[in-house]
Amino acid sequence: MKTSNFALRLQPTLLEEARALAKAEGVALNQLINVAVAEKLAVWRTREFFERYTRDADVGRALELLNRSGGDKQPLPGDELPAAWKERQPVRKVKVRATRSK
């Protein structure tokens, strides 16, 4: 994988919080920033995708289809969630305390 260097100027409080989060997550600050940028790009691409593919959508027709699907029918055998999904633990939340720089 090819990498490149980029001088990033962060506000001191943001840098402090980013360092604390990276430490809490057990990753390098560089890795945290890479993941944060990747997540932001994924959100942007997803929004762009849905804007492009729903531009000419017929919302009324879509709602009609959603309203008629399933009705009051019971789920069929095989429609249940895998057992592993029911056993999943919630995502761990990390508390980062904001501090003010002087």
VODO-885940 format. One record per residue: x, y negated, z negated of N, C-alpha, C in turn; residue in three letters. Coordinates in Angstrom, 1 decimal, padded with zeros to 4 digits. Layout:
BEGIN
    n.x    n.y    n.z   ca.x   ca.y   ca.z    c.x    c.y    c.z  aa
      X      Y      Z      X      Y      Z      X      Y      Z ALA
...
// end
This chain:
BEGIN
    n.x    n.y    n.z   ca.x   ca.y   ca.z    c.x    c.y    c.z  aa
  000.8  001.2  000.0  000.0  000.0  000.0  000.9 -001.2  000.0 MET
  000.6 -002.1  000.9  001.4 -003.4  001.0  000.8 -004.4  000.0 LYS
  001.7 -005.1 -000.7  001.2 -006.1 -001.6  001.9 -007.4 -001.3 THR
  001.3 -008.5 -001.8  002.0 -009.8 -001.6  001.8 -010.6 -002.8 SER
  002.7 -011.6 -003.0  002.7 -012.4 -004.1  001.8 -013.7 -003.9 ASN
  001.2 -014.1 -004.9  000.4 -015.4 -004.8  000.5 -016.1 -006.2 PHE
  000.9 -017.3 -006.2  000.9 -018.1 -007.4 -000.5 -018.5 -007.8 ALA
 -000.9 -018.0 -008.9 -002.3 -018.3 -009.4 -002.2 -019.2 -010.6 LEU
 -002.9 -020.3 -010.5 -003.0 -021.3 -011.6 -004.3 -021.1 -012.3 ARG
 -004.2 -020.7 -013.5 -005.4 -020.5 -014.3 -005.4 -021.5 -015.4 LEU
 -006.6 -021.9 -015.8 -006.7 -022.8 -017.0 -006.2 -021.9 -018.2 GLN
 -005.5 -022.6 -019.2 -005.0 -021.8 -020.3 -006.0 -020.9 -021.0 PRO
 -007.2 -021.4 -021.2 -008.2 -020.7 -021.9 -008.6 -019.4 -021.1 THR
 -008.7 -019.6 -019.8 -009.1 -018.4 -018.9 -008.0 -017.4 -019.0 LEU
 -006.7 -017.9 -018.9 -005.6 -016.9 -018.9 -005.6 -016.2 -020.3 LEU
 -005.8 -016.9 -021.3 -005.8 -016.3 -022.7 -006.9 -015.2 -022.7 GLU
 -008.1 -015.5 -022.3 -009.2 -014.5 -022.3 -008.9 -013.3 -021.4 GLU
 -008.3 -013.6 -020.2 -008.0 -012.6 -019.3 -006.9 -011.6 -019.9 ALA
 -006.0 -012.2 -020.5 -004.9 -011.3 -021.2 -005.6 -010.5 -022.3 ARG
 -006.5 -011.1 -023.0 -007.1 -010.3 -024.1 -008.0 -009.2 -023.5 ALA
 -008.7 -009.5 -022.5 -009.5 -008.4 -021.9 -008.7 -007.3 -021.2 LEU
 -007.6 -007.7 -020.6 -006.7 -006.7 -020.0 -006.1 -005.8 -021.1 ALA
 -005.7 -006.4 -022.2 -005.2 -005.6 -023.3 -006.2 -004.7 -023.9 LYS
 -007.5 -005.2 -024.0 -008.6 -004.4 -024.6 -008.9 -003.2 -023.6 ALA
 -008.8 -003.5 -022.3 -009.1 -002.4 -021.3 -007.9 -001.5 -021.1 GLU
 -006.7 -001.9 -021.6 -005.5 -001.1 -021.4 -004.9 -001.1 -020.0 GLY
 -005.1 -002.3 -019.4 -004.5 -002.4 -018.0 -003.6 -003.7 -018.0 VAL
 -002.8 -003.8 -017.0 -002.0 -004.9 -016.8 -002.9 -006.1 -016.3 ALA
 -002.4 -007.3 -016.7 -003.2 -008.5 -016.3 -003.3 -008.5 -014.8 LEU
 -002.3 -008.2 -014.0 -002.4 -008.2 -012.6 -003.5 -007.2 -012.1 ASN
 -003.6 -006.1 -012.7 -004.6 -005.1 -012.3 -006.0 -005.7 -012.6 GLN
 -006.2 -006.3 -013.8 -007.4 -006.9 -014.1 -007.9 -007.9 -013.1 LEU
 -006.9 -008.8 -012.7 -007.2 -009.8 -011.7 -007.6 -009.2 -010.3 ILE
 -006.8 -008.1 -009.9 -007.1 -007.4 -008.7 -008.5 -006.9 -008.7 ASN
 -008.9 -006.2 -009.8 -010.3 -005.7 -009.9 -011.3 -006.7 -009.9 VAL
 -011.1 -007.8 -010.6 -012.0 -008.9 -010.7 -012.3 -009.5 -009.3 ALA
 -011.2 -009.7 -008.5 -011.3 -010.2 -007.1 -012.1 -009.2 -006.3 VAL
 -011.8 -007.9 -006.4 -012.4 -006.9 -005.6 -013.9 -006.8 -005.9 ALA
 -014.3 -007.0 -007.2 -015.7 -007.0 -007.6 -016.4 -008.2 -007.0 GLU
 -015.8 -009.3 -007.1 -016.4 -010.5 -006.5 -016.6 -010.4 -005.0 LYS
 -015.6 -009.8 -004.3 -015.8 -009.6 -002.9 -016.9 -008.6 -002.6 LEU
 -017.0 -007.6 -003.4 -018.1 -006.6 -003.2 -019.4 -007.2 -003.4 ALA
 -019.6 -008.1 -004.4 -020.9 -008.8 -004.6 -021.2 -009.7 -003.4 VAL
 -020.2 -010.4 -002.9 -020.4 -011.3 -001.7 -020.7 -010.5 -000.5 TRP
 -020.0 -009.4 -000.2 -020.3 -008.6  000.9 -021.7 -007.9  000.8 ARG
 -022.1 -007.5 -000.4 -023.4 -006.9 -000.5 -024.5 -007.9 -000.3 THR
 -024.4 -009.1 -000.8 -025.3 -010.2 -000.6 -025.4 -010.5  000.9 ARG
 -024.3 -010.6  001.6 -024.2 -010.9  003.0 -024.9 -009.8  003.8 GLU
 -024.7 -008.5  003.4 -025.3 -007.4  004.1 -026.9 -007.5  004.0 PHE
 -027.4 -007.7  002.8 -028.8 -007.8  002.6 -029.4 -009.0  003.3 PHE
 -028.7 -010.1  003.3 -029.2 -011.3  004.0 -029.3 -011.0  005.5 GLU
 -028.3 -010.4  006.0 -028.3 -010.1  007.4 -029.4 -009.1  007.8 ARG
 -029.6 -008.0  007.0 -030.5 -007.0  007.4 -031.9 -007.2  007.0 TYR
 -032.2 -008.3  006.2 -033.5 -008.6  005.8 -034.0 -009.9  006.4 THR
 -033.2 -010.5  007.2 -033.6 -011.8  007.8 -034.9 -011.7  008.5 ARG
 -035.1 -010.6  009.3 -036.4 -010.5  010.1 -037.3 -009.5  009.4 ASP
 -037.2 -009.2  008.2 -038.0 -008.2  007.5 -039.4 -008.7  007.3 ALA
 -040.3 -007.8  007.4 -041.8 -008.1  007.2 -042.0 -007.7  005.7 ASP
 -042.0 -008.6  004.8 -042.1 -008.3  003.4 -043.5 -007.7  003.1 VAL
 -044.5 -008.2  003.7 -045.9 -007.7  003.5 -046.0 -006.2  003.9 GLY
 -045.4 -005.8  005.0 -045.4 -004.4  005.4 -044.6 -003.6  004.5 ARG
 -043.4 -004.1  004.0 -042.6 -003.3  003.1 -043.3 -003.1  001.8 ALA
 -044.0 -004.1  001.3 -044.8 -003.9  000.1 -045.9 -002.9  000.2 LEU
 -046.6 -002.9  001.4 -047.6 -001.9  001.7 -047.0 -000.5  001.6 GLU
 -045.9 -000.3  002.2 -045.2  001.0  002.2 -044.9  001.4  000.7 LEU
 -044.4  000.5  000.0 -044.0  000.8 -001.4 -045.2  001.1 -002.3 LEU
 -046.3  000.4 -002.0 -047.5  000.6 -002.8 -048.2  001.9 -002.6 ASN
 -048.0  002.4 -001.4 -048.7  003.7 -001.1 -047.9  004.9 -001.4 ARG
 -046.6  004.7 -001.6 -045.7  005.9 -001.8 -045.9  006.5 -003.2 SER
 -046.1  007.8 -003.2 -046.3  008.5 -004.5 -047.6  008.4 -005.1 GLY
 -048.1  007.2 -005.2 -049.4  007.1 -005.9 -049.3  007.7 -007.3 GLY
 -050.3  008.5 -007.7 -050.4  009.1 -009.0 -050.0  010.5 -008.9 ASP
 -049.2  010.9 -007.9 -048.8  012.3 -007.8 -047.7  012.6 -008.8 LYS
 -047.6  013.8 -009.3 -046.5  014.2 -010.2 -045.3  014.5 -009.4 GLN
 -044.1  014.3 -010.0 -042.9  014.7 -009.3 -042.9  016.2 -008.9 PRO
 -042.3  016.5 -007.8 -042.1  017.9 -007.3 -040.9  018.5 -008.0 LEU
 -040.9  019.8 -008.1 -039.7  020.5 -008.6 -038.5  020.1 -007.8 PRO
 -037.4  019.8 -008.5 -036.2  019.3 -007.8 -036.1  017.8 -007.8 GLY
 -037.1  017.1 -008.2 -037.1  015.6 -008.2 -036.5  015.1 -009.4 ASP
 -036.2  015.9 -010.4 -035.7  015.4 -011.7 -034.3  015.0 -011.6 GLU
 -033.9  014.2 -012.5 -032.5  013.7 -012.6 -031.6  014.8 -013.1 LEU
 -030.3  014.9 -012.6 -029.4  015.9 -013.1 -029.2  015.7 -014.6 PRO
 -029.0  016.8 -015.3 -028.8  016.8 -016.7 -027.7  015.9 -017.2 ALA
 -026.6  015.9 -016.4 -025.5  015.1 -016.7 -025.8  013.6 -016.8 ALA
 -026.8  013.2 -016.0 -027.2  011.8 -016.0 -027.9  011.4 -017.4 TRP
 -028.6  012.4 -017.9 -029.3  012.1 -019.2 -028.3  012.0 -020.3 LYS
 -027.1  012.7 -020.2 -026.1  012.7 -021.2 -025.1  011.6 -021.2 GLU
 -025.2  010.8 -020.1 -024.3  009.7 -019.9 -024.3  008.7 -021.1 ARG
 -023.1  008.3 -021.5 -023.0  007.3 -022.6 -023.1  005.9 -021.9 GLN
 -023.7  005.0 -022.7 -023.8  003.6 -022.1 -022.3  003.0 -022.0 PRO
 -022.2  002.1 -021.1 -020.9  001.5 -020.8 -020.5  000.7 -022.0 VAL
 -019.2  000.9 -022.4 -018.6  000.3 -023.6 -018.5 -001.2 -023.3 ARG
 -018.9 -002.0 -024.2 -018.8 -003.5 -024.1 -017.6 -003.9 -024.9 LYS
 -016.8 -004.8 -024.3 -015.6 -005.3 -025.0 -015.9 -006.7 -025.4 VAL
 -015.6 -007.0 -026.7 -015.8 -008.4 -027.1 -014.5 -009.1 -027.0 LYS
 -014.6 -010.3 -026.4 -013.4 -011.2 -026.2 -013.8 -012.5 -026.9 VAL
 -013.0 -012.8 -027.8 -013.3 -014.1 -028.5 -012.6 -015.2 -027.8 ARG
 -013.4 -016.2 -027.5 -012.8 -017.4 -026.8 -012.1 -018.3 -027.9 ALA
 -011.0 -018.8 -027.5 -010.3 -019.7 -028.4 -010.0 -021.0 -027.6 THR
 -009.9 -022.0 -028.3 -009.6 -023.3 -027.7 -008.1 -023.6 -027.7 ARG
 -007.6 -024.0 -026.6 -006.2 -024.4 -026.6 -006.1 -025.9 -026.9 SER
 -005.0 -026.3 -027.6 -004.9 -027.7 -028.0 -004.1 -028.5 -027.1 LYS
// end
